[in-house]
Amino acid sequence: MAWRTSGADVAALDVARGAGLLLRTAQLGLGAAAIALALGVPSGWLVARSDAPFTSIVRPLLLVPLLLPPLVLAMACVGYTHWRGGLATAVIMGVGTYPLVALYTARAAERIDGRRVDAARLVGGLWAVLRVEWALVRSVAFAAAAFAFVFTVNDFAVVDYVSSLGPKYPVYADDIFASWRSGNDTSKAVAAAWPLVLLTLCAVVPAIVVLRKSALYAFEGDFRAPSRVQLGPWRWPLGLALVLLVAATAVAPLARLVWEAGGGRVGFQWAVVGASLGKALDNGRANLQASLLYGLGAALLCLPVGLVLGHAMARTRSFLLVGTVLCVLPLCVPPILYGIGNLALWNRASTAALYDSGWMAVVLEAGRYVPLAILGVAAATAATDRRIEESARLAGAGPAKTMGRIVLPALAGPLVGAGTVVFVFCVRELDAAILVPAANGTALFRLYNAVHFGRDEMVAALALWICFFVLVPGILWSTFAKRRMGGLP
Amino acid sequence: MKPAVLVHQLRVEVAGQPLLRQVSLTVEPGAWCVVVGPSGAGKTTLLRAIAGLQPLVAGYIELEGVRVSEGRVSLVPPERRGVGLLFQGGGAGLWPHMTAQATVEFVLSCRHVRRAERASQALRWLELVELGPLAARRPGELSGGEAQRLALARALAAEPRTLLLDEPLGPLDAPLRAELVQRLADLRRQRQLTLLHVTHDPGEVGLHGTSVVRLDHGTVDG
C-alpha cells in the first residue's frame, strides 16, 4: 500500500511541531521565571527592608548576574555541573534574571509608606508587616518575573550553546531561525515568529500595566520612608544566606572563568591568568573596541530620544500605556526576528553605505535598547513633581527652555542611569548581532564562536574582559543610584 | 490607679540629633491629654516612642504600670502594648490594596478572631465610624474625612486601651473636625479610652482636653 503525503499533512505536522516547541519554550520560560521569583523576592526584600548584615555590600553585587552576558553564565554552569538541556537553560536564565525581580521588589518595598508598615506592626508584629508588604510588592515581583519569562522564551544563544554540548534541546527561537535560513525568506520567519510574539505580549502587557501603576502611586502625598524591619534571631542566618546567594550566582561564575584562564584542569597558576588576559587583550582588542564603541554610540543615540519620548509619555497619561507597549516591542520580540527585520530594512542598495559600516551595529543596538532609556526616563518623570514644569511655563519659559533648564537637570541622574543600562545591554548583546554582519565584530560574538570550538585560557580570559566592561559601569550605577534606582524602567 | 502612660526622662535621637530631651509626662486612665507644640518640636517622635516604633536613647516608658521601653531596650513589642495610632496626614498609612472591610478584617485576623466572625465584626467597627455603606471601597476612593474615619476604625479594631492621635484634625475642614472630635469624645466615654493627642494648633486644646502639655524643641515646657 502506497502512502502519499499531501501539503495539508505537512502543514499539520508543522503546526503540531510548532505547538510542541512553543509549549516546551513556555515551560522553559516558566521554569526560569519561577527560579527568578524564588531567588529575587527574598533577596530584594532583605537588602531593601531588613536589618540583615552585609546588605550594603550585597546590594550592588546582586546585580552582577543580570549584567553578565547569559553566555558567560552558561559557560560557568556547564563547567561546574553536568546539567544540560532544559534544566541547565532554565537555571542559567533564572539566575541571570533574578536580579531583575530583586531590583523591582526592592524598589517596591522601599516605596511603601512607613506609616502603612507601622500600622501593620502595631496590630500584628513582624508577621503582619510581612503580610502587608508581600501584598504590596507581589504584583511588581510577578511583573518582573514576567520579564524573566520573556527574556528566556526569546533567548537563542544560551540554548544553542547548551545544546551544542549535550542532547539537542530545540526551542521556538530555533524554528524562527531555521525558517529564515531556508532561503533567507523574511516573510516565513515573521510567519513562524508570531505565536512567540503573541506569547511574549501576553506576559509583557500585564507586566507593564502593573509596573506603571506601582511607579505612579508610589509617590502620592507626603511620603514617609519605612524604617528597616528588625529580624531578631533571624538576622545573621538570613544575612549569611544572602552572602551565599551572591557567592553562588555572582562570584562563582567569575571564579570559574579565572580558574580556566589560569590553566584550569591542566594546573591553575596566577601567572597564567595574567598571561591569558594579556593575550586575550592583544588578540581581541579590535573586538573589544568595537563592542565598547557600538555600545557608547548606541547609548548616546538613545539618550535624547529617551529624554523627549520618555518625558512626553509620562506627562501624557492617555498615551502612556500604548506608548509603553509600543516602546517595549523591540525589546521583547525574539532578537532573532529583530535581527532579521533589520536585515530586511537596511540590506538594500539605497542604504548600503550604512549597512556595510559599523554604524549598522550602532543602529541595531540602539533600536533594540532605546526602550530602556525611554521607560527609564518615563518612570523618573512620573516620580517628579509636575508643578516644577508648570511653574516654569507660568513664568514664561517655552517648551524647549523648560525641557533644557528644568526637566533635564531634574532628570540628569536617571538619564545617566538609563544611558549606563543601555550601554551595558549593548555590550552584552548577542542574539540579534549573530545575524547582522556589521555586528559580527563584537567581543561577545567572537566569544560565542570560540566556545563552540572548545574552551581554553584565551576564551576564558576574553570572557573576563567582557565581564569587566559590563560590570564596572553597571556596579557603579547600582552603587550611586542607590535607593533612587535611577534609570530603572 | 496606675497611669495609663508614664514617660520618664525620655531621650530620643536620630542620626545623632536629639529629637526629645528628658521629656517626662503622665497621662491618667481615661484622660484626654493634649500635647501642643510647634512643627519640629518632637510631637510625632513622642507618640512613635510610646507606640514602640521609635527606639529610645535614655529614659523609660510605662503603660498601665508595665514598663515597655527602658533605655535602648524595647521590652514589649509595639503590637503588644495595647496602643492604637492615628497617623498624621488624614488617611496616610492606610493600605491602598485593601477595601475598608478588608482593612479591618486584617486587624481582626491579627487578633486571631475566627474567620467566620471577622466579616460581621469588621462591619460593626465600620458602622461605629459610619463607614458601613462604604465597606467595599479602597482608601483611594474615600474622601479625606472618610479615610480618617477608616484609620480610626482600624485603630479601634485592635481594641487599644490608649489611642495616640497625631494631628488628627489637621487635614479636615471645620464640620468634619467637629464631627471627629465628638466621635472621639463618645468613644472615650463608652470604651474608657485614654487619648494622647498631639497638635501644633493651640485652638484644639480647649475642645475636650482634660490636661495639656507644651512641647518645644524636644523638651516639655514648665
Interface residues (C-beta under 8 A of the other chain):
Chain A: D113 R115 R116 D118 A119 A120 R121 L122 V123 G124 G125 W127 A128 R131 V132 A135 L136 Y217 G221 D222 R224 S227
Chain B: R48 A51 L53 P77 P78 E79 R80 V83 G84 L85 F87 G89 A92 G93 L94 W95 P96 H97 M98 F106 V107 S109 C110 R111 R154 A157 A158
